[in-house]
């Protein structure tokens, strides 16, 4: 079936976050061998040869979320939805939002616009068929909407997506747009459409943005830094966008021979992630992207985005 075209709250006197302020919790639903860190040593035609651990790891996350009564947005890789449709259905049935994380986990900047549109449609098709639910959110693999691939936001708008969470406002060797807004904003497309961009969290230190959104930063940096980031966003009355992968709570996963930097980024502190995650879930409140969007349109944040567009220009296709 073809995919249809989809045309100031601060802390209180005790220093506690106000109960109405909820952060945004997200999971990139992929397996350990899908990551960009291993792309140079694991080809896509070899993926089926690796023992998959995504079902067990995802079930563990779902149980953790149930224990803490939180819901998350799962950005699902199409390759996963094709092979594990029952898992995708279960995520939806347990009250979580489904969104798109591409089909093949290729960096957007490596694709042509035609390839990107086809990949996105293929991924949405299998996700939507698995769970009988419409997909309205997108996150690029490896945060790969960069100055050279901003045309992808035009395509997402044309395909009817409500929001994107792909632009990391930092300087990094693999991704990032350092001058992008740290907070939600509307991207105006070349054809006059709008797409709400929800960047992963950063903190502003010494005039620069530093990542504080989850993933390797959550595992490798002290937990006090994570708490500082959450409190900083709460002092601004804004939600923090946090992300994690199922493989990050799996210290027993197979080790892949890869360059040192890739192994350092992928394997450091896997054994500590679950305890840190549960500590975080006890300390702060969370919601899905979809739930955040329900209250966004009439908020002061939405009014700010009407006059505070980011200084970004789409690259020519």
N, C-alpha and C positions, 0 to 999 in steps of 0.2 A: 504494500500500500504506500503510495508516495506521500511524502510529508507535505501537508497543506501549507501554503504561504500564509504567514501571520501578518497580514497587512497591519532659659539657661538653667539646665539642671546640673547642680554641683553636688559635692558631698555634704552630708549633714554635720552637725556639730561634733558628732562622735567619729567623724571620718569614714562613715560607712556609705556605700553607694545607695542612692535612692531606689526603692523597690520597683519603680516604673521604668527605670533605665535598663534595657536589655541589650547585650552585645549580640553579634551575629556569629553563629557557629557553622563551620562548613567542613566537609570531608571531600577530598579528591579521591573518588573510588577507582583505584587502579591497583595493579599488583606490583610486587617489588622489582620485577624485571622490566617494567614499562618505563622506568624513570629516565630522564634525559641524561643523568650521570652515567648510565650504562649504554647509551645509544651507540657509542663507538665500538662496543664489544659484544652487544647482543642485537642481532638483526631481527626485524619484524617477522621474517619467515621462520625464526627459531622460537618464537614465543610459545607455541604449543608444546615444545619439548621440555619446558621448565615446569616443575611441579607447582601448581597454583596453590596459593595460600589465602586468596582474597576472601573466600566464603567464610572460613573460620575467623579470620581477623575482623571481617565486617560484623559477624555475629557477636563477637566480643565487644565491639564498639556499640552495637545496638543495645546490648545488655547493660553496658556502662551508662548509656544515655537513659535507659529506663530506670536504673537505680537512682539517678539524679533528676529524673523528671524533666529532661530537656529534649528539645527537637533541633535537628540540624538540617542544612541543605547539603545533599549529596550530589556533587558534580560527577556524573557517571561517564566512564569511558565506554564508547559504543562497542568496542571489542569485548568488554566485560558483559554488557547487556546482551550481546548476541549469544554468548556462551553460558551465561548464568541468569536467564530471565527470571527464574524463581527468586533469586536473591534480590533483584531489582524490585520485584513485586513486594517482597517482604519489607524492604526499606520503606516503600510507600505505605503499606498496610500498617506499619508501626508508627505512622504519623509524621514521617519526615518528607521534606521536599526533594523532588528529583530535578536535576538540571543537567546541562550538557558539558562534557569535558573533551569533546572531539571524539572521533572514532579511532584513529590510529596513533594518537599522542605524538603527532608531528608538530614542530614549532610552526606557528602561523607564518612567521617570517620566511620559512622555507617553501611556502606554497604560493601558487598563483591564486588570484581571486576565484577563478573557476574551480580549482582544486579545493579551495577552502569551503566554498558553498556546497560542493558535492559531499565533502567529508562531514560537514555540519548536518546536512540533511540526512545522511546515512546514519549518523549517531542518534539524532532525534528520533528517526524512524524506529530503530530497535528499542530505544528506551520507552517511547510512547506505546509501542505494541506490547512490551513486557508488562507495563503497569496500567495501561488504559488511562493515561493522564497526560495532559499537555505540558510540554517543556517550554519555559519562558525565560530561563537564565542560562548564561554561558560563562565558562572560564577557560581560557586558552592554556594548553599545556606549557609549562615552564614560563608562565606569565609573558608569553611571546607576542603580545600586542605591543609593538615598539614604534618609534617614529617612522620606521620603514613599512609598517604593516597596519597603520591606522585605517586603511581602507576596509579592514575586516569589520569595523564597527558599522560602516555603511551597510554591509551585507547582513549583519545581524539585525539591524533595524528593518531592512527590507524583508527579512524572513519572519518578522513579527516578534522578536525577542523583546522582553520588557526591560532587561538589565544585563549588564556585563560586569565581571569582576576579574579583569585580566591585566590591568595596568598597575604595575608596582612602581610607586613614585620614588625610586631609589636609583643609584648608580651601581651596576652589577656587571660582572663579566659575561653573563648570559642573557640578561634582560634588563628592563627598567626604563622609565622616562622620568629623570630626576625633577623636571620642572612641572610635572603633573600635580593636580590637587591631591592633598592627603585625605580629603573628605568627599562624600558623594556629590556628584555633579552630573548635569545633562550634557551629553555630547551631541552637538548638532551635526547631522550628516550632510553630505554634499547635495542631497535632494530635499533638504528641509525637514527630514525626520529627526526624532530625538531618541536617544538611548541613555538610560541612567547608568552611570559608571559608579561602581562601589569598590574602591581600592582596598587592598589588604593593608593592615595597620602599620604605621610607622610612627616613630617619635622624632621630635625636632630637637637636636642637640648641636650647639655650636654653629648654627646656621645651615645644618645639613640634616637630611632625613636618614634615619636608621631603621632597619626592619624590626618589627615587633609583632609579627602576625601569626607566627606558628611555624610548623615544619621544622627544618633544621635549626632555625633560630631558637625555637622553643626548647629543643633538645640540648643545644650546645651552650647556650648562655644561661647565667644564673636565673633561678626562678624569681628572684627579687627584681630582676629587670622586667620580666613578664608582668609582675604585679604593678611595677611602676608605670608600664605602658597602659594597663587597664585603668589605673587611677588617673592618669593624665587625660585619657579620653573622657572619663566620667566628670572630671573637673570642667571640661569643655561642654558637657551635656550631650556628648555624641557617642554612638555605639562603635565599638572596635570590631573589625572583621578578622576573625581567627580561622585558620585552616590547619588540617592535619591529613595524613594518609593512613589507611589501615595498616600498612606494613610497618609503620612507626611504633606500633605497640607489640611488635613481633621480633624479639631478640634471637629467636631460634631459626629465622629464615636462612636459606642457603646463602653462602658467601660467593659473590661473583668476582672473578679476577678482573680488576679494572685499575686505572691510574690511581695513585695515592690520593689526590685531591677528591676524586669521585668517591672512593671508599671512605674517606674522612667525613665527607658531607652526608653520606648515606647511613653509615653504621654507628656513628658516635652516639652514645647514651640511649640506644634503643631500649635497654633494660630499665631505664628510669622514666620512660615516657608515660606509661599508664598511670603511675603514681602521681606524676605531675599533672596529668590531665584530670584525674579525679580531684585533686586539690583545687585546680582551677574551677571545676564545675561546682565545687562546694562554696567557692569564694565569690562567684559572680553569677549573674543571671544571663540567659541566652534565648535567642529566637532564630528562626529561619530568615533567609532573605525575603521570602514571600510574605512573612508576617511583618517584617519591617516595612515593606513597600505598602502594605495596607494603611499604615499610618503616616507614610511619608508625604503624600500629595498635599495635604493641608498643613504640613508642619513649617516651622520657620526655616528649617534646612532647605525645603523645597523652594521657598521664596528666595533664599540666598542664591541658589543655583541659577535662577533666572537672570541674575545680574553679574554673577561671578563665574563666567565660563572659563575653562582652563585655556592657557595659551598653548594650544596644540594645533598644528595644521596637518590634515591628511596628506600622505604621500600620493603622488600620481600613480595610477594603476598602469 
